[in-house]
C-alpha cells in the first residue's frame, strides 16, 4: 500500500484481494479510479434503519456506521449492486466469502439489537448450513 504524502491512513495506491468478487484489484486514488474500490457497510445503513437503528441513539448510530466489523473494502460495482439489500436479496458472487459475510452481518445486527426478517433469516441459515463451524466475527 502506498499512502498519501503526510498521511498514515489515506491510501494512495495498492492492491487487494477483493472479497465480493474474489478478484485481485489494483487501486490508484483519483476522481474516477477511486470508485473502483469502496468501503461497504456489511449491514447496509438503509437496511439497519428499517430493522431497528431508528431506535438507537445518535451516538449508537454513529458507532454502527463506523464499526470496523461493519466495514469492508469492496468492489465498487458490487457494492453499488448490493445497495441497501440484506442477505435475502443479495449475497457476494464469491461463494467462498459468503459464510464470513453472513457471520459479519449477524455479529453486527446482534451487537446493535437489529432484527432480521424471516426471508433474511432463512437465507442466512442456508448459507451457514454449508459452514457449521463458522464463528461470529469480532474486532481484532
C-alpha positions in Angstrom: 0.0 0.0 0.0 1.2 3.5 -0.8 -0.1 6.3 1.4 -0.8 9.9 0.6 2.1 12.2 1.5 1.9 13.1 5.1 -0.7 10.5 6.0 -0.6 7.1 7.6 -4.2 6.2 6.8 -5.2 7.8 3.4 -4.3 5.1 0.8 -3.0 6.5 -2.5 -2.4 3.1 -4.2 -2.2 -0.6 -3.7 -3.7 -3.9 -4.4 -6.3 -6.0 -2.6 -7.9 -9.4 -3.0 -11.4 -8.1 -3.2 -13.8 -10.3 -1.2 -17.1 -9.9 -3.0 -15.8 -10.9 -6.4 -12.7 -12.8 -5.4 -10.6 -10.9 -7.9 -7.3 -9.1 -7.3 -7.8 -5.4 -7.8 -5.2 -2.6 -8.2 -6.1 0.7 -6.7 -4.9 4.2 -7.5 -6.6 7.2 -5.9 -8.2 9.6 -8.4 -11.6 11.1 -9.4 -12.7 8.1 -11.4 -10.5 5.2 -10.2 -11.5 5.7 -6.5 -15.0 4.5 -7.4 -13.5 1.0 -8.2 -13.0 0.2 -4.6 -15.4 1.4 -2.0 -15.9 0.9 1.7 -19.1 -1.1 2.1 -21.3 -1.3 5.2 -21.8 -5.1 5.6 -25.1 -4.3 7.2 -26.3 -1.5 4.9 -27.3 1.6 6.8 -30.6 1.7 5.0 -31.3 -1.9 6.0 -30.2 -1.2 9.6 -32.5 1.8 9.8 -35.5 -0.4 8.7 -34.6 -3.0 11.2 -34.1 -1.1 14.4 -31.4 1.5 14.0 -34.1 4.3 14.1 -34.4 3.4 17.8 -30.7 3.8 18.5 -29.2 7.0 20.0 -27.3 9.2 17.6 -24.0 8.0 19.2 -25.0 4.4 18.7 -25.9 5.0 15.1 -22.5 6.7 14.6 -20.8 3.7 16.2 -22.8 1.4 13.8 -21.7 3.4 10.8 -18.1 3.3 11.8 -17.8 -0.1 13.4 -14.8 -1.9 11.8 -16.8 -5.2 11.8 -19.4 -3.5 9.6 -16.9 -2.0 7.1 -15.1 -3.9 4.3 -13.2 -2.7 1.2 -15.2 -4.0 -1.7 -15.5 -3.8 -5.5 -17.4 -0.6 -6.2 -19.8 -2.0 -8.8 -20.6 -5.0 -6.5 -21.2 -2.5 -3.6 -23.5 -0.4 -5.8 -25.4 -3.5 -6.8 -25.9 -4.5 -3.2 -27.2 -1.0 -2.2 -29.3 -1.5 0.9 -30.0 -5.2 0.4 -30.0 -7.8 3.1 -28.9 -11.4 2.9 -32.3 -12.4 1.5 -31.8 -10.2 -1.6 -28.0 -10.0 -2.1 -25.0 -12.2 -1.4 -21.5 -11.8 -2.7 -20.8 -13.6 -6.1 -17.7 -15.1 -4.5 -19.2 -18.1 -2.7 -16.0 -18.5 -0.7 -16.8 -15.4 1.3 -20.5 -15.9 2.0 -20.1 -17.7 5.3 -17.8 -15.0 6.6 -20.1 -12.2 5.2 -23.2 -13.6 6.8 -21.4 -14.2 10.1 -20.4 -10.5 10.0 -23.9 -9.4 9.3 -25.2 -11.5 12.3 -22.4 -10.1 14.5 -23.3 -6.5 13.6 -27.0 -7.0 13.9 -26.7 -8.7 17.3 -24.3 -6.0 18.6 -26.8 -3.2 17.8 -30.0 -5.0 18.6 -31.1 -5.0 14.9 -33.6 -7.6 13.7 -33.9 -9.8 10.7 -36.9 -10.7 8.6 -37.9 -14.3 8.1 -36.7 -14.4 4.5 -33.3 -12.9 5.7 -33.1 -15.4 8.5 -33.8 -18.3 6.0 -31.1 -17.0 3.6 -28.6 -16.7 6.5 -29.4 -20.2 7.7 -29.0 -21.6 4.1 -25.5 -20.1 3.9 -24.4 -21.1 7.4 -25.7 -24.7 6.9 -22.8 -25.1 4.5 -20.2 -23.9 7.1 -21.5 -25.0 10.6 -18.1 -24.1 12.2 -18.1 -20.5 11.0 -17.6 -18.3 14.1 -19.1 -14.9 14.6 -16.8 -12.0 13.8 -15.2 -9.9 16.5 -12.9 -6.9 16.4 -9.2 -7.8 16.5 
